[in-house]
Amino acid sequence: GGVDAERTAGLRTDLRRRRVASAAPGRPPRDPAPGPDAPDRELTFGPVVWRGAADSVECAGCRARLCGRDENWKEHVLAVRGNAAERLARGEFGTTYRVYAHERVELAELFCPSCSALLSVELYLRGEPYRRDYAPLGAARSAGYDAEAEYAQDPDSWISFE
């Protein structure tokens, strides 16, 4: 016996369908309204694409619009989030994943609401908001981010897309 590729694909599809079925929907995105400083290029970060001129963050797989570029895309997708140890103990992620039981550690699975692609799996502390992968510099500054101070503190850890 070898690997039954067709059966394996069917089992994966069924498992994804069951996991997505228990996902909670995110916030609806606001209407697009491109700003004057929006770059016209695209930035791809793993599962999502930022399209500056279109004021859009999209699923890299199906290109469905998730939200505006100044919003956190993780707040607009389907999410399954719960205690990490309990979720991993059920065996849905295979037998190689283990986590010490801790009541405050949660595992979050984030799915595209259009194509059900798994966009990210992340660990959070209970009640912690979804972390941003990227924010335009203007939006980050208005939220209190000081790029110049961070660069002065540790220039080797700083990445620029300009």
Secondary structure, DSSP 8 states (H G I E B T S, - for coil): ----HHHHHHHHHHHHHHHHHT-B-----------TT--SSEEEETTEEEETTTTEEEETTT--EEE-TTS-GGGGSEEEEEEHHHHHHTTTT-SS------TTEEEEEEE-TTT--EEEEEEEETT-----S---HHHHHHTT--HHHHHHH-GGG-----
